[in-house]
Amino acid sequence: MTHSDPTPSRKPRRRGLALPFVLAALVCIAWSVGWFYLRNEMIKRMDATSAHLKAEGYDLSWTKREVTGFPFRLDVQLENARVAEPTGWAVRAPQLKGEAMIYGIGHWIIVAPAGVVLTRPEKGDVTVTGQALRASLAGFDQYPPRISVEGAKLAFTTAAGVEPFPISSTEAMQLHLRSGPEDQGAILFKADGAKVAFTGLLGRIAQDRTASLYWDSRLAKVSALRGDNWTDAVRDWTAAGGAITVESGKLTAGDALIEARSGALTVDQNGRLQGALDVTVREKPTPTEAITDARSAVAAVAAAAGKDPTLSATLEFQNGRTRLGPFDTGPSPMVYVPR
């Protein structure tokens, strides 16, 4: 028998230990390259969109742009941002902040910390400020895209001599725009704790009381709502058979109420709404109030009988006027200013 020494052990290989770190480094490098690629592509598209809109008579501009958010977000901050269309409608913001996640680049959250200024053609500027004002934008492959605007404790102010905005303040506001089947679009608007400055019938209902507003409607032929400006877009939409179907609408102010249960509206050649809505009106006049229209008459008779002063009627928009039955309650709402 012979004696043999044991085989010496091999040194451990270090390649297996280093491999995970190499892979992690490659992933970090690829992610970084991808982030900067997306950043540059976004900047190029913003510049191209701005140039295209300006060539069409629109305006999309800013005085300063900063893009950050590495590694998981794209954060865009604009100073003195402005969007305007040829007929005079415009929105500008001293500061605008946008954010999208890298894995969800098609969904943007926009915040205006210093508020915005809305320019109305022939009516002047409205400054909108508040505790919070933000928007959510998504679904850019649809028409219309998914847009939601929300605000808290908003104030709508105008300069002296400028026509007031219909809403002067609101505790909470929501505006949602969605696309739907069969070439439809949906609009939902809500405002709670609102101070309003309506004219005509709505002004009579609201008076100086705090109001709640609700509007839910559908737009037919929404793909035709396109044009070189807002006026042309609405006219082309109307010519294509576009119409607004009201699902529900309500203005509540104290004990007063006007509620639209159904109806269809279009826009006439002068830019004003036309059509009819089935409505319910409830108003309690003061003892000294003169009975000058159908609403006051029904309210007075019902109050004397100890009943709820509620009137069901048809609200008509025709020839630029608003009528509740035989009574003229003021001009019909204007969608655009004719040129």
C-alpha positions, 0 to 999 in steps of 0.5 A, a space after each residue: 500500500 502506498 500513501 498519497 497526499 490529498 489533492 490541494 483545493 482550488 481557489 474560489 472563482 470570483 467571477 460569480 461574485 462580481 456578475 450581479 454587480 456588473 449586471 446592476 451597473 449595466 441596468 443603471 447605465 441603460 436606465 440613465 441613457 433611457 431617461 436622458 433620451 426621453 428628456 431630450 425627446 420631450 424637449 424636442 416635441 415641446 419645441 416642435 409643437 410650439 413652432 407648429 402652433 405658432 405657424 397656425 396662429 396659436 401660441 404656446 410659449 414660456 420664458 424659462 424651462 427646466 426639466 429634472 426628475 432623474 431617475 424615475 420621473 420627468 419634472 417640467 417647470 415653466 415660467 410665464 407659460 402661455 397658451 392662446 388661440 387666434 380668437 383671443 382666448 388664452 391661459 397663462 401661468 406665472 409658474 407651471 409644474 408638470 410631472 410624469 412617471 417614466 413608466 407612465 409617460 402618457 399621464 401628466 399631473 400639472 400644478 399651477 402654484 401661483 394660479 392662472 390668468 384666463 383671457 376672454 375675448 372682448 371681456 378682459 382677464 380673470 385671475 384665478 388663485 386658490 389653495 390648490 389648482 391642478 390638472 390631470 392629462 392622459 389618453 392623448 391617443 383619444 379625442 378628446 383626451 382625458 382631462 381633469 381640473 380640480 381646485 380648492 378655495 378658488 377666487 376669480 377676480 377681475 380688474 376694475 371696469 372688466 366684466 365679472 366672471 360668472 363665478 367669483 369664488 368656490 370652495 371646491 371645483 371639478 371639471 372632467 372631460 372624457 371620450 366615449 363610444 360612438 364619437 361622443 364626449 362627456 363633460 362633468 362640472 361641479 362646484 360647491 360653496 360657490 359665489 356666483 354672479 349670473 344674470 337672468 334666470 340663474 341670477 334670480 335663483 342664486 341671488 347673493 346666496 352660496 350655491 352648488 352647481 352640477 352639470 353632466 352632459 354628452 357631446 355628439 360628433 365630438 371628432 368634428 369639434 376641430 378648427 383653426 380657432 374656437 369659433 371655427 371649431 364650434 361652427 364646424 361641429 354644429 354643421 356636422 350635426 353636433 349637439 349637447 345632450 344634458 343628462 343632469 344639471 342643477 343649481 342649488 342656493 339655499 331653498 332655491 333650486 333649478 334642475 335640468 332633467 333632460 334636453 338637447 342643445 345646439 349652437 346658433 349662427 350667433 354663437 348662442 345656445 338654442 334648444 330646450 330643457 325640461 326643468 324644475 324650479 323652486 323659489 320662495 319669494 319674500 312677502 314684499 316681492 312682486 309677482 312678475 313672472 311664472 316662478 313667483 306666481 307659482 311660488 306665491 300660490 303654493 306658499 299660500 296653500 302650504 305646499 312646496 313652491 315647485 314649478 315644472 316647465 320647459 326652459 327654451 333658448 331661442 333667438 338669443 333669448 332664454 324663456 321659461 314658458 311665456 316669460 323672457 328671463 334674459 339672453 341665452 348663454 353665449 358659446 363664442 363671440 361671432 366675428 
